[in-house]
Amino acid sequence: MSNLIREGDSNLANFGQLGGMHLAGGVSTDTVDVSSEDYRVVAIQILEDNTRLHSDTLSDNAFAFTSDGIPNHTGIGFPNPVGINLKAGVIIFGRWKKVKITGGDGATGSAIAYMA
């Protein structure tokens, strides 16, 4: 009989094993900066409607979005949806050196950043 619980152990570091950080817009905990570390933010889970990634957010090999929310695919890489209102429950995967959130349309913004 296979012990399936152990088959994924080698992949635990790929998503969030290094922990997460709660980010709240408009206060001192609105930013996580891992640019000088050996790990990156690999996922951002939005907790509050109308949360936005601030323009200070830095992605590895990012492509940007136009003001209409349409991806600008001039390069290869991960999405960096800066300035777009994101709904609660959305999870964005990528590789970020720095994540800063803010609220849009009167919201304060809230998210969890996962590191690996």
C-alpha positions as CSV (number, residue, x, y, z in Angstrom):
1,M,0.0,0.0,0.0
2,S,1.3,3.4,-1.0
3,N,1.9,6.1,1.6
4,L,0.5,9.0,-0.5
5,I,0.9,11.5,2.3
6,R,4.7,11.6,1.7
7,E,4.8,11.9,-2.1
8,G,4.4,15.7,-2.0
9,D,7.1,16.4,0.7
10,S,9.6,17.4,-1.9
11,N,7.3,20.1,-3.3
12,L,6.4,21.8,0.0
13,A,8.9,24.6,-0.5
14,N,7.4,25.5,-3.8
15,F,4.3,27.1,-2.2
16,G,4.4,29.0,1.0
17,Q,6.6,26.8,3.2
18,L,8.5,29.8,4.3
19,G,5.3,31.3,5.7
20,G,3.1,34.2,4.9
21,M,2.6,37.8,5.9
22,H,-0.7,39.7,6.3
23,L,-0.7,43.0,4.5
24,A,-3.1,45.8,5.4
25,G,-3.3,48.9,3.2
26,G,-2.7,52.3,4.7
27,V,-0.6,51.1,7.7
28,S,3.0,50.2,8.4
29,T,2.3,46.5,7.5
30,D,1.3,47.3,3.9
31,T,4.6,46.2,2.4
32,V,6.7,43.0,2.3
33,D,10.2,43.4,0.8
34,V,12.3,40.2,0.2
35,S,14.5,41.7,-2.5
36,S,17.7,41.1,-0.5
37,E,16.6,37.5,0.5
38,D,17.1,34.1,-1.2
39,Y,13.3,33.6,-1.5
40,R,10.4,35.5,-3.2
41,V,6.7,36.1,-2.7
42,V,5.1,33.4,-4.8
43,A,1.4,34.0,-4.2
44,I,-0.8,36.9,-3.1
45,Q,-4.3,36.0,-1.7
46,I,-6.7,39.0,-1.7
47,L,-8.8,39.2,1.5
48,E,-10.8,42.4,0.9
49,D,-12.7,43.7,-2.2
50,N,-11.0,46.5,-4.2
51,T,-7.5,45.7,-3.0
52,R,-4.8,47.0,-5.4
53,L,-1.1,46.3,-5.8
54,H,0.7,49.6,-5.4
55,S,3.1,50.8,-8.1
56,D,6.0,50.0,-5.7
57,T,5.3,46.3,-6.3
58,L,8.3,44.6,-8.0
59,S,8.0,41.4,-9.9
60,D,10.7,39.2,-11.4
61,N,10.4,39.3,-15.2
62,A,7.0,41.0,-15.1
63,F,4.6,42.1,-17.8
64,A,2.4,45.0,-17.0
65,F,-1.3,45.6,-17.6
66,T,-2.8,48.6,-19.5
67,S,-5.1,51.0,-17.7
68,D,-8.0,48.9,-19.2
69,G,-6.8,45.8,-17.4
70,I,-5.5,44.1,-20.6
71,P,-2.1,42.4,-20.3
72,N,0.7,44.0,-22.2
73,H,2.6,41.0,-23.5
74,T,5.7,42.7,-24.7
75,G,7.8,40.5,-22.5
76,I,7.9,37.1,-20.9
77,G,7.1,36.7,-17.3
78,F,4.7,36.9,-14.5
79,P,1.7,39.2,-14.1
80,N,2.0,42.4,-12.2
81,P,-1.6,43.7,-12.0
82,V,-0.6,47.1,-10.5
83,G,-3.5,49.5,-10.0
84,I,-6.3,47.1,-10.8
85,N,-9.1,46.5,-8.2
86,L,-8.9,42.9,-7.2
87,K,-11.8,41.1,-5.5
88,A,-11.7,39.1,-2.2
89,G,-10.7,35.5,-2.8
90,V,-8.5,36.0,-5.8
91,I,-5.1,34.4,-5.6
92,I,-2.3,35.6,-7.9
93,F,0.7,33.4,-8.5
94,G,4.1,34.8,-9.6
95,R,7.5,35.9,-8.2
96,W,7.7,39.2,-6.5
97,K,10.6,40.9,-4.8
98,K,8.4,43.5,-3.1
99,V,4.7,43.7,-2.6
100,K,2.8,46.7,-1.4
101,I,-0.9,47.0,-1.3
102,T,-3.4,49.8,-1.2
103,G,-7.2,50.2,-1.3
104,G,-9.2,51.4,-4.2
105,D,-12.7,53.0,-4.2
106,G,-12.6,53.8,-0.5
107,A,-11.3,50.3,0.6
108,T,-8.2,49.9,2.8
109,G,-7.0,46.7,1.1
110,S,-5.9,43.5,2.7
111,A,-4.0,40.4,1.5
112,I,-1.7,37.6,2.5
113,A,1.7,37.2,0.8
114,Y,3.2,33.7,0.7
115,M,6.9,33.2,0.5
116,A,9.0,30.3,-1.0
